[in-house]
Amino acid sequence: MEIRNAHLYDFPKYYDLVYGSDWKAEFDFLEDCFERYTSRVVRRLFEPACGTGRLLYRFGKAGYDVAGLDLNEQMVDFCNARLKRHKLPQAAFVGDMSDFTLKKKCDAAFNTINSFRHLGSQEQALGHLRCMANAVTKGGLYVLGLHLTPTAVPPLEEESWAARRGNLAVLSRLWVAEHNRRRRFERVGMSFDVYTPSEQFRIVDETKFRTYTAPQMQQLLAEVPEFEVAAIHDFSYEVDTEVIVTAATEDVVYVLRRC
Ligand SMILES: C[S@@+](CC[C@H](N)C(=O)[O-])C[C@H]1O[C@@H](n2cnc3c(N)ncnc32)[C@H](O)[C@@H]1O
């Protein structure tokens, strides 16, 4: 298969095919959180690192006022084009989630699948949480999902997903190429195998994720007293099941409430 070295997030169409179908559990869980963890009526939503807006446009269609931010212009263009197709305001914009201001505060925000770990330093992570504290109204929520690095069991090393729509099929793979606990990063290989009637090729990329053990995450959150932890769930997205974070915990969803 022909190999193309490129940045995966520059291909929102392929990204969205693989990850876009997987939205319902997150969507329902987020709505359950809006009902359970805030006394505010949630109307305005914001997603930092919104990517293709796979969740955002569905919330828009459901009647919420939505906005999103992403560093990648292709992602933002894809997201806005879809919002437009659904007759919604083109409310995604290019920006850095560690340094931004929202013109209008939101009632709730969400960031569900590890995007937060793209921020490579403590300074950026804190910058992000402080920007989010400014972006969310008092009593509102920030739902933040990520993989922690377990210290009691070996971490997950590889994942793959596949999806097909019409003549296009994409197989996505993620694998840990290096895990540096001391310097707190994971070098992660990522690829899309793309199959169309006329060509087949593999896009190969590599990214760095910052790593967080449970105590490191707890310490970070303690530095942003504007948020309290209202609840902790996991990627099973069951609002009735809260998790107790241990040294073996991997996927977590923090429900942060703006104090
Ligand atoms: C795994 S994708 C997630 C997209 C979307 N949140 C979703 O659930 O499908 C990660 C996204 O984070 C974006 N990103 C990475 N670093 C960023 C930063 N510093 N500020 C804003 N977006 C960033 C990437 O461009 C990419 O679209």
The ligand as an ORCA input file, in Angstrom:
! r2SCAN-3c Opt
* xyz 0 1
  C      -8.860     13.740     18.707
  S      -9.347     15.199     17.856
  C     -10.875     15.484     18.684
  C     -11.862     16.292     17.939
  C     -13.232     16.400     18.588
  N     -13.158     16.973     19.911
  C     -13.949     15.082     18.642
  O     -14.411     14.692     19.739
  O     -14.071     14.432     17.604
  C      -8.250     16.372     18.542
  C      -8.400     17.790     18.032
  O      -7.636     18.658     18.873
  C      -7.175     19.722     18.078
  N      -6.101     20.433     18.807
  C      -4.878     19.981     19.135
  N      -4.206     20.910     19.838
  C      -5.034     21.984     19.958
  C      -4.937     23.253     20.591
  N      -3.815     23.617     21.231
  N      -5.985     24.101     20.517
  C      -7.118     23.746     19.854
  N      -7.267     22.548     19.243
  C      -6.248     21.677     19.297
  C      -6.733     19.029     16.799
  O      -6.595     19.933     15.725
  C      -7.880     18.012     16.619
  O      -8.908     18.521     15.826
*
